[in-house]
C-alpha cells in the first residue's frame, strides 16, 4: 500500500501529508481494537461493528451507555481504557512517522530525478545483442585517435615553460623546442579532424542502434560540432592557446635585438674616403648572421617572412641614415626657389659627389652584401627587394632628387661645368649602380637615376650648343668704355680651356656623343673641337667689330692691345692654345705690337713735338725773345699733356705686364725730351715770377704720373700733379723743378 501512497505524497504539501499519515495510522488502530473485541467471549459482533471512526464523542457515548445499562463486567471498561492508550500511542507513532517522511521527501525527489538516467543506463540491456557486441569495437577505434590527440596536446603544454623563456640564453635549444611544437601542432592539425570523424561515426552508430540515451548523444553531438567549427576556422591558437604565436614574437624580438646591437654607423673618416673604390666588408659577424638565418628559418616556416623583412629594413635603413646624418646633408633638401644660380651652391655639388660615392661604395655596398648573406637561402627576389627598401628609406632617392633640382634650375654657362661634375660622379658609379640597383625591386631608383642622367645630358648639351649663339648675340653690345677686356672674352677663353682640359673634355665628349645618339645623328669624331673652334672664331669676329665701334681711335688701340695680348698670354701653353695653333697665337701677339705702336704714335708720341728747339737762339741780346718762346711751347706742352693724361687716366690695361710695358714706352717717348728741354731752357723761366705756370711738372713727378696710367680702378691712387712752391711729399724729396733736380 505504501508503494501506491508515496507518489501521492510527493504531490501534496506538508499539512496534507501529515493528515494522510494520521488517517492511515488511525485505521491501523481500529483494526487492532477490532481484533481485541473478537477475542473477548462476552463480546458480540454488534458491539465490535461500530463506526470505523472512533472519535472522543463515540467513546463518551459508549461510557454513558455502559453506565446506563449497568454494565456488569468491569473488564470491558479496562479493555476500552487499554484501547484508548493504544490509540494515543498510535497517534504518537504516526506523528513520528510523519516527521520521518518529511525528511525523506528531498531524497525521494533526488531519486526521482535520477531515475531517467538510471533508466537510460539500463536501456542498453534491452538493445539488440549483436549491436551490444559490436559497439565495443567501434568505441575502441574511435577512442584511439582521440587519446593520441590528447596525449600530444598534453605534450604541447609541457613545452610552454621553455618557449616562454628568453631565446638569447640558448637560441639553438629554443629553436629545437619550437620545432617540436610545430611538429606537435601539425600532428594535431592532421589528426584532430580524423578523431572527430571517428567520434561522429560512433555516435551515428549508437544513435542508429538505440544503444545509448538520446539526450547523452545530443550533448555529445553538440560538443563535436563545436570542435569541428574550431577546426574549420583555421585558427591555430585553438590548438596551443597562442603558445606558438608568443614564441614567434619572442623570436622576432631576438631578430631585432641581434640586428640592432651589431649595427653600428660607419663614419666618413676623411674626404678622400669617398674616392676609394673598395667594397666594404660585411658589417655583422658570421656567428650573428648564422643566428639570424636560423631565426629566419623558423619564422618563414610560420609565414612571418614579411614581418622579418620589415624589422630588417627598419633597423638597417636607420643605421645607414645615422651614418649619413654625420655628413650634414641638409643641402639635399634645397629647392629651386632657394638659390639664385648654380654658383651659389657650387660647393654643395662638389660635396654631393663625394657623399654619394661614400654612400654607394661603403654604406649601400655593405648592406647589399649583408642582405645577400642573411637572405640568400630564401631567394634573389626577396633579398634584392629587402635591399631596395633599405636604399630607398636610407636616402638614395634624396641624393638623386638633389641632382634633378640642379638640372631644373636656371640655364647659364657655368651650369654646364656643374652638370658635367654630376655626370662624372654618376659615371664613376655606373657599374656600382647597375649591380646594386639593377634588380626589378629597385625600379623607382632606376627611373629616378635615368631621369637624372637624361636631364644632365640634355641640359649640358643644350648649354654647350648655345654658347656659340650667345657669343654672336654679344656682338651687338658696345665694348667697354675704358678699353678693358670684355668679360665675354676672358670668360669664353677660360671656359673653353676648362672644357678642353683633362677633367672635362672626355666627359663632355661622352655627353655629346650620347646626346647625338639619342637624336639619331651620326657620330662626329671632332664634334667638341669643331664647336670650340667656331666659338673662338666668333670671339675674334666680335673683337674686330668692337675695335671699329670706338669713336676714339686711340682708345680702340688700347682695347685691341688688351684683347690681343690677353688671348696670346692666357692661351699660350693651354689646351685651347694648342688647338688654335702657334700661328694663331703669334698673330695675336703681332696685333698687340701693331696697335701698341699706333697708340704711341697717335697719342704720347705727339707730345715731344711741342718742345721744339726751333727759333731758340741763346744769345744775350735775344734772351727775352727766347724766354717768351720757351714759355709758349711749355704752355702748349702742358695743355696737351694734361688733356691726354685726363682722358687716358680712366682707361684700363688689366694685364700688369702690358700696362707696365706701355707706361715705360710712354715714359721713354716723353720723358727724355722733356728732361733735355728743361735742362736746356728751364733756367730761362725759373727766374720768372710766373714760372710755375710753365715749369709745371718736375721730371720725377711727370714720370710717376705716366707710370700711374691704366691702373684698374681698385689700384688707382692720388694724382702726381705738381704741388705749390715749397711743398714736399712725405719722404721729404722736393719734386719742384730745379736745375739740380732736372740734372
Secondary structure, 3 states (H helix, E strand, C coil): CHHHHHHHHCCCCHHHHHHHHHHHHHHHHHHHHHHHHHHCCCCCHHHHCCCCCCCHHHHHHHHHHHHHCCCCCCHHHHHHHHHHHHHHHHHHHHHHHHHHHHHHHHHHHHHHHHHHHHHHHHHHHHCCHHHHHHHHHHHHHHHHHHHHHHHHHHHHHHCHHHHCCCHHHCHHHHHHHHHHHHHHHHHHHHHHHHHHHHHHHHHHHHHHCCCCCHHHHHHHHHHHHHHHHHHHCCCCHHHHCCHHHHHHHHHHHHHHHHHHHCCCCCCCCCHHHHHCCCCCCCCCCHHHHHHHHHHHHHHHHCCCHHHHHHHHHHHHHHHHHHHHHCCCCHHHHCCHHHCCCHHHHHHHHHHHHHHHHHHHHHHHHHHHHHHHHHHCCCCHHHHHHHHHHHHHHHCHHHHHHHHHHHHCCCCCHHHHHHHHHHHHHHHHCHHHHHHHCCCHHHHHHHHHHHHHHHHHHHHHHHHHHHHHHHHHHHCCCCCCCCCCCCHHHHHHHHHHHHHHCCCCHHHHHHHHHHHHHHCCCCCCCCHHHHHHHHHHHHHHHHHHHHHHHCCCHHHHHHHHHHHHHHHHHHHCCCHHHHHHCHHHHHHHHHHHHHHHHHHHHHCHHHHHHHHCCCCCCCCHHHHHHHHHHHHHHHHHHHHHHHHHHHHHCCCCCCCHHHHHHHHHHHHHHHHHHHHHHHHHHHHHHHCCCCHHHHCCCCHHHHHHHHHCCCCCHHHCCCCCCCCCCCCCCCCCCCCCCCHHHHC
